[in-house]
């Protein structure tokens, strides 16, 4: 009996020590796990964000005469929506909203409106960590491009977004675009550049085009891949070199535009840059009259294919000679949505080079136009500098090294 009791006591002792060992291991393991992989899921975002509501479909409200933009209205749905998800709300920093009065239909946008946005950002620059601009979609790509040039020395994220359907409608894309923009602005490593966020994708602003007036996937970046995308979470399509402040994409080094201070440029409000879309048999007499009788800062030609023009067209020849005599810069981009200008590949393109026309490589129309406006503002009367700088990469708007490495794989 004594022997049996002793054996039982030893068994209980062994089981007790085994239980203590297991519990200790669990406690130590849990502690180590907490140290190695800290739980940041509930860490509250502390970014300060300024939302600038300029107008557009996203903030329109129902009235007796239909959807309208009304100052200080149209953003209430954002607060109501976020109130439904208090836990998710912590992923977004604190935000304030400035509403322009009057609000602007984006079809009425002009350089003066770009300057107003630049001024709003500059005057509030030290008070906020990021800026979200609610904008109409029709000229959104123009504004994103214009801001990328005008906000010299930018070292904070500026996000341009909008919607095909307003927040006031039950089914709308605006709430997702705005929430994605706010999450991106609140993230730990947003890129310090102007981006356009639409339909879960983050694009470099000066690479974007509006591709559809009807689809939620309204915007694309035909010659440059998206910088990132939202799925279940968010992921960058970039490689960030932690040794420096300038991130680089998989395809092109991001131009090192960060500086010690922001030094914005206000566009000259009366800048005049006509755009001429070439068509078969086009008559140029009216354009020759235009540059003869009107002050023109520069001209953007939308040419055929890889930058070809009708070199046998006598009117075209006279027009280009007149531009050269009047020292008006002429810039050449392709009518094609994707690809780049190679002005010397064909005789019809080489002719443009002999006439002093400058190829715009893989610039979008929106970036080409706003860059021409920017150069006319920065170098008034200095056409040689405008020509020289137009084909240079200033803020990631073009790729001087070519796009052949990836252009065939971008879904437009």
RAJO-V793403 format. One record per run of one state. SS is the DSSP state (2 for helix, 1 for strand, 0 for the rest). FROM is the first residue (numbers start at 1). LEN is the number of residues. If there is no record, write none. Layout:
# RAJO-V793403
<<SS	FROM	LEN> <SS	FROM	LEN>>
This chain:
# RAJO-V793403
<<0	1	1> <2	2	35> <0	37	11> <1	48	6> <0	54	3> <2	57	3> <0	60	1> <1	61	3> <0	64	2> <1	66	3> <0	69	7> <2	76	8> <0	84	2> <2	86	4> <0	90	4> <1	94	6> <0	100	6> <2	106	3> <0	109	2> <2	111	13> <0	124	1> <2	125	3> <0	128	2> <1	130	5> <0	135	5> <2	140	11> <0	151	6> <1	157	5> <0	162	12> <2	174	13> <0	187	7> <1	194	5> <0	199	2> <1	201	4> <2	205	3> <0	208	1> <1	209	2> <0	211	8> <1	219	2> <0	221	7> <1	228	3> <0	231	3> <1	234	3> <0	237	1> <1	238	2> <0	240	8> <1	248	2> <0	250	3> <1	253	1> <0	254	19> <1	273	5> <0	278	7> <2	285	9> <0	294	4> <1	298	7> <0	305	3> <1	308	1> <0	309	5> <2	314	12> <0	326	3> <1	329	6> <0	335	12> <2	347	8> <0	355	3> <1	358	2> <0	360	5> <2	365	14> <0	379	4> <2	383	8> <0	391	16> <2	407	3> <0	410	3>>
